[in-house]
């Protein structure tokens, strides 16, 4: 029976998540959907993550032959780990899961049923946010609004890969992103949405997303690294949209993305007004119209645009020293 079902590849990068990997792995092994290809990418974990994972695999006879562990030669980050998994998988559909999270046992079956039954390129579901044991359900909007790139708030969980099933044929048309571990999800999902002929959402939550996990997790990034990565991704994604002649159709998305990428120049203690001004200056027109950004930030950005950078820097430094 399983041979007649679409093959679903589940990809899980693993790095130092010994507290969570067993729950994550078991939630995958206990899926009600039979035809799985499960790939864990060991990004050179230094704790007991892989030992715990291997022990969990032995408890599931049916999943043993479906499960593979790819060992990277050096710690490369979540982006390269995920790229490796996507490049080596054979599924008709792909689901990417973070190794410190876990999923409901019916997630794959429900998503692939919707995707295959309606011939959808992407299906996205609602999810739970787990904040130190306290869970909150996050409901997604209807499909038309959810997949409208030009109106999506950029720096949010909206672009996450982990609550989506995507056709492998779509991902095969998307070049691998640079080694940037922040906004790597956005770089993939934005282009997948742009290429998708059809997409669907379900308001049933299947995914449990953890925040405030250990500092060594894949999603933990310093302020400067996040800024660096977001600028790399913004330039990379814009170039791809231009190359594929999709930049005019998604001009508002690209503008929002580029402006959001440079925001961190003006956040934190070490604000750099000169760098903010010279980075994507074309996005500064109509700052007050960026509705997805809180008003007090829009006012700050507006003043930073109209006043000389040196004056802004002087005022900011004076305030920071108080």
C-alpha positions as CSV (number, residue, x, y, z in Angstrom):
1,X,0.0,0.0,0.0
2,X,2.8,2.5,0.9
3,X,4.4,2.1,-2.5
4,X,1.3,3.7,-4.1
5,X,1.5,6.7,-1.8
6,X,3.6,9.7,-2.5
7,X,7.1,9.5,-0.9
8,X,7.5,12.2,1.7
9,X,11.0,13.2,2.7
10,X,11.4,14.5,6.2
11,X,14.6,16.5,6.7
12,X,16.0,17.3,10.2
13,X,19.3,19.2,10.8
14,X,20.8,18.2,14.1
15,X,23.2,20.2,16.3
16,X,23.6,19.9,20.1
17,X,20.0,19.2,20.9
18,X,20.3,16.3,23.3
19,X,17.5,17.7,25.5
20,X,15.0,17.6,22.6
21,X,16.1,15.2,19.9
22,X,14.4,12.1,21.3
23,X,11.0,13.7,21.4
24,X,11.5,15.2,17.9
25,X,12.6,11.8,16.5
26,X,9.9,9.8,18.1
27,X,7.2,12.2,16.9
28,X,8.5,11.6,13.3
29,X,8.8,7.8,13.7
30,X,5.3,7.6,15.1
31,X,3.7,9.3,12.1
32,X,0.6,7.6,10.8
33,X,1.8,8.1,7.2
34,X,3.8,5.0,6.1
35,X,5.8,6.1,3.1
36,X,8.5,8.2,4.6
37,X,12.2,8.9,3.8
38,X,13.7,10.4,7.0
39,X,17.1,12.1,6.9
40,X,18.9,13.5,9.9
41,X,21.9,15.7,9.1
42,X,24.5,15.6,11.9
43,X,26.1,19.1,11.8
44,X,29.0,17.8,14.0
45,X,27.2,17.7,17.3
46,X,29.5,17.7,20.3
47,X,26.9,16.5,22.8
48,X,24.9,13.2,23.0
49,X,22.4,14.1,20.3
50,X,23.4,11.5,17.7
51,X,23.8,8.8,20.4
52,X,20.3,9.4,21.7
53,X,18.9,9.6,18.1
54,X,20.5,6.2,17.2
55,X,19.0,4.6,20.3
56,X,15.6,6.0,19.4
57,X,15.8,4.6,15.9
58,X,16.3,1.0,17.2
59,X,12.8,1.2,18.8
60,X,11.0,1.5,15.5
61,X,11.5,-1.5,13.3
62,X,9.5,-0.1,10.4
63,X,11.3,3.2,10.3
64,X,14.9,1.7,10.5
65,X,15.2,1.2,6.8
66,X,13.6,4.5,6.0
67,X,15.9,6.5,8.3
68,X,19.4,7.8,7.3
69,X,21.9,10.0,9.1
70,X,24.3,12.1,7.1
71,X,27.4,13.3,8.9
72,X,28.8,16.6,7.8
73,X,32.6,16.9,7.9
74,X,32.6,20.2,9.8
75,X,30.1,22.3,11.6
76,X,28.5,24.3,8.8
77,X,25.2,25.7,10.2
78,X,21.6,25.0,9.6
79,X,21.5,26.3,6.1
80,X,24.1,24.0,4.7
81,X,22.8,21.1,6.7
82,X,19.3,21.6,5.3
83,X,20.6,22.1,1.8
84,X,22.4,18.8,2.1
85,X,19.2,17.1,3.1
86,X,17.2,18.6,0.3
87,X,19.9,17.8,-2.2
88,X,20.0,14.1,-1.2
89,X,16.4,13.3,-0.8
90,X,14.1,11.5,-3.2
91,X,10.6,12.4,-2.0
92,X,7.7,13.8,-4.0
93,X,7.1,16.2,-1.1
94,X,9.5,17.6,1.5
95,X,8.9,18.6,5.1
96,X,11.7,20.3,7.1
97,X,11.7,20.0,10.9
98,X,13.8,21.7,13.5
99,X,15.5,19.2,15.8
100,X,14.4,20.9,19.0
101,X,10.7,20.8,18.0
102,X,8.2,18.0,17.6
103,X,5.1,17.2,15.5
104,X,1.6,15.6,15.9
105,X,1.5,12.0,14.8
106,X,-1.0,12.8,12.0
107,X,0.9,15.8,10.6
108,X,2.5,14.2,7.5
109,X,-0.7,12.2,6.6
110,X,-2.9,15.2,6.9
111,X,-0.7,17.6,4.9
112,X,0.1,15.1,2.1
113,X,-3.6,14.2,1.9
114,X,-4.4,17.9,1.3
115,X,-1.4,18.4,-1.1
116,X,-1.8,15.3,-3.1
117,X,-5.6,15.3,-3.2
118,X,-5.8,19.0,-4.4
119,X,-2.5,18.9,-6.4
120,X,-1.2,21.8,-4.3
121,X,2.5,22.7,-4.6
122,X,2.5,24.0,-0.9
123,X,0.3,23.3,2.1
124,X,0.9,25.2,5.3
125,X,-0.7,24.6,8.7
126,X,-1.4,26.4,12.0
127,X,1.0,25.6,14.8
128,X,1.8,25.8,18.5
129,X,4.4,28.1,20.0
130,X,6.0,26.5,23.1
131,X,7.6,29.1,25.4
132,X,9.3,27.3,28.3
133,X,6.4,24.8,28.5
134,X,3.6,27.2,27.9
135,X,1.9,26.6,24.6
136,X,-0.1,29.0,22.5
137,X,-1.9,28.1,19.2
138,X,-1.1,30.3,16.3
139,X,-3.8,30.3,13.6
140,X,-3.0,31.1,10.0
141,X,-5.2,33.2,7.7
142,X,-6.9,31.9,4.6
143,X,-4.9,30.7,1.7
144,X,-5.3,33.8,-0.5
145,X,-4.0,36.1,2.2
146,X,-1.4,33.7,3.6
147,X,0.4,33.3,0.3
148,X,0.2,36.9,-0.9
149,X,3.9,37.8,-0.8
150,X,3.3,41.5,-1.3
151,X,1.3,41.8,1.9
152,X,3.2,39.4,4.2
153,X,5.0,40.8,7.2
154,X,8.6,39.9,6.6
155,X,10.5,39.2,9.9
156,X,8.0,36.8,11.3
157,X,7.3,33.0,11.6
158,X,5.1,33.3,8.5
159,X,8.0,32.3,6.3
160,X,9.0,29.3,8.4
161,X,9.6,26.0,6.5
162,X,8.7,23.7,9.4
163,X,4.9,24.1,9.1
164,X,4.8,23.4,5.4
165,X,4.9,20.6,2.9
166,X,6.4,21.5,-0.4
167,X,6.6,19.6,-3.7
168,X,10.2,18.5,-4.4
169,X,9.8,19.7,-8.0
170,X,9.3,23.3,-6.7
171,X,12.4,23.1,-4.5
172,X,14.4,21.7,-7.4
173,X,13.9,25.0,-9.3
174,X,15.3,27.0,-6.4
175,X,19.1,27.4,-6.2
176,X,20.7,26.8,-2.8
177,X,20.9,29.9,-0.7
178,X,24.1,31.3,0.7
179,X,25.4,30.1,4.1
180,X,23.2,32.5,6.1
181,X,21.5,30.9,9.1
182,X,19.0,33.8,9.6
183,X,16.2,34.3,7.1
184,X,17.3,31.0,5.4
185,X,13.6,29.9,5.7
186,X,12.5,33.1,4.1
187,X,14.9,32.7,1.2
188,X,13.3,29.3,0.4
189,X,9.6,29.9,1.1
190,X,9.4,33.2,-0.7
191,X,10.7,31.7,-3.9
192,X,8.6,28.6,-3.5
193,X,5.5,30.7,-3.1
194,X,6.4,32.8,-6.1
195,X,6.8,29.6,-8.2
196,X,3.8,27.7,-6.9
197,X,0.8,27.3,-9.2
198,X,-1.4,26.4,-6.3
199,X,-1.2,26.5,-2.5
200,X,-3.5,25.7,0.5
201,X,-3.6,26.3,4.2
202,X,-5.2,24.3,7.0
203,X,-6.1,25.9,10.4
204,X,-5.4,22.6,12.2
205,X,-2.2,22.9,14.2
206,X,0.3,20.1,13.8
207,X,3.7,21.6,14.7
208,X,5.1,22.4,18.2
209,X,7.7,25.2,17.8
210,X,10.0,25.8,20.8
211,X,11.4,29.2,21.6
212,X,13.9,30.1,24.3
213,X,15.7,26.8,24.0
214,X,19.4,26.4,24.8
215,X,21.9,29.0,23.5
216,X,23.6,26.4,21.3
217,X,20.5,25.7,19.2
218,X,20.5,26.2,15.4
219,X,18.2,29.3,15.7
220,X,20.3,31.2,18.2
221,X,22.1,34.2,16.6
222,X,23.9,37.3,17.7
223,X,22.6,40.7,16.6
224,X,25.5,41.4,14.2
225,X,25.3,37.9,12.6
226,X,21.6,38.3,12.1
227,X,22.1,41.6,10.4
228,X,24.8,40.2,8.2
229,X,22.8,37.2,7.2
230,X,19.6,39.2,6.5
231,X,21.5,41.5,4.2
232,X,23.0,38.6,2.3
233,X,19.6,36.9,1.9
234,X,17.9,40.1,0.8
235,X,20.4,40.7,-2.0
236,X,20.4,37.0,-3.0
237,X,16.6,36.8,-3.1
238,X,16.2,40.1,-5.0
239,X,18.7,38.9,-7.6
240,X,16.8,35.7,-8.1
241,X,13.4,37.5,-8.5
242,X,15.1,39.8,-11.1
243,X,16.7,36.9,-13.0
244,X,13.3,35.1,-13.1
245,X,11.5,38.3,-14.2
246,X,9.3,38.2,-11.1
247,X,10.6,41.5,-9.6
248,X,7.9,43.7,-11.0
249,X,5.1,41.3,-9.8
250,X,6.5,41.2,-6.3
251,X,8.0,44.7,-6.1
252,X,6.3,45.4,-2.8
253,X,7.6,42.2,-1.2
254,X,11.2,42.9,-2.3
255,X,10.9,46.5,-1.0
256,X,9.6,45.3,2.4
257,X,12.2,42.6,2.6
258,X,15.1,44.9,1.9
259,X,13.9,47.6,4.3
260,X,13.4,45.0,7.0
261,X,16.9,43.6,6.4
262,X,18.6,46.8,7.3
263,X,16.5,47.7,10.3
264,X,19.0,46.2,12.7
265,X,21.5,48.9,11.8
266,X,19.3,51.2,14.1
267,X,18.7,48.7,16.8
268,X,20.8,47.7,19.8
269,X,23.5,49.8,21.4
270,X,25.8,50.2,18.4
271,X,23.5,52.0,15.9
272,X,25.1,52.9,12.6
273,X,23.0,55.6,10.8
274,X,25.5,56.0,8.0
275,X,25.3,52.3,7.1
276,X,21.5,52.4,7.3
277,X,21.3,55.4,4.9
278,X,23.6,53.8,2.3
279,X,22.0,50.4,2.4
280,X,19.0,49.9,0.1
281,X,18.4,53.7,0.0
282,X,15.6,53.1,-2.6
283,X,13.4,51.6,0.2
284,X,13.4,54.8,2.2
285,X,10.7,56.5,0.2
286,X,7.4,56.4,2.1
287,X,8.8,55.0,5.3
288,X,5.6,55.9,7.3
289,X,3.6,53.6,5.0
290,X,5.4,50.4,6.2
291,X,2.3,49.2,8.1
292,X,4.0,46.0,9.3
293,X,6.5,48.1,11.4
294,X,5.3,49.7,14.7
295,X,4.7,53.4,14.4
296,X,7.4,54.5,16.9
297,X,10.0,52.6,14.8
298,X,8.7,54.2,11.6
299,X,9.1,57.6,13.1
300,X,12.7,56.8,14.1
301,X,13.4,55.6,10.6
302,X,11.8,58.7,9.1
303,X,13.9,61.0,11.2
304,X,17.0,58.9,10.3
305,X,16.2,59.5,6.7
306,X,15.7,63.2,6.7
307,X,18.4,64.2,9.2
308,X,22.2,64.0,8.5
309,X,23.7,60.7,9.6
310,X,26.3,62.4,11.8
311,X,23.6,64.3,13.7
312,X,21.6,61.2,14.3
313,X,24.7,59.3,15.4
314,X,25.6,62.1,17.8
315,X,22.1,62.2,19.4
316,X,22.0,58.4,19.6
317,X,25.4,58.1,21.2
318,X,24.5,60.7,23.8
319,X,21.3,59.0,24.7
320,X,23.1,55.6,25.0
321,X,25.6,57.0,27.4
322,X,22.9,58.2,29.9
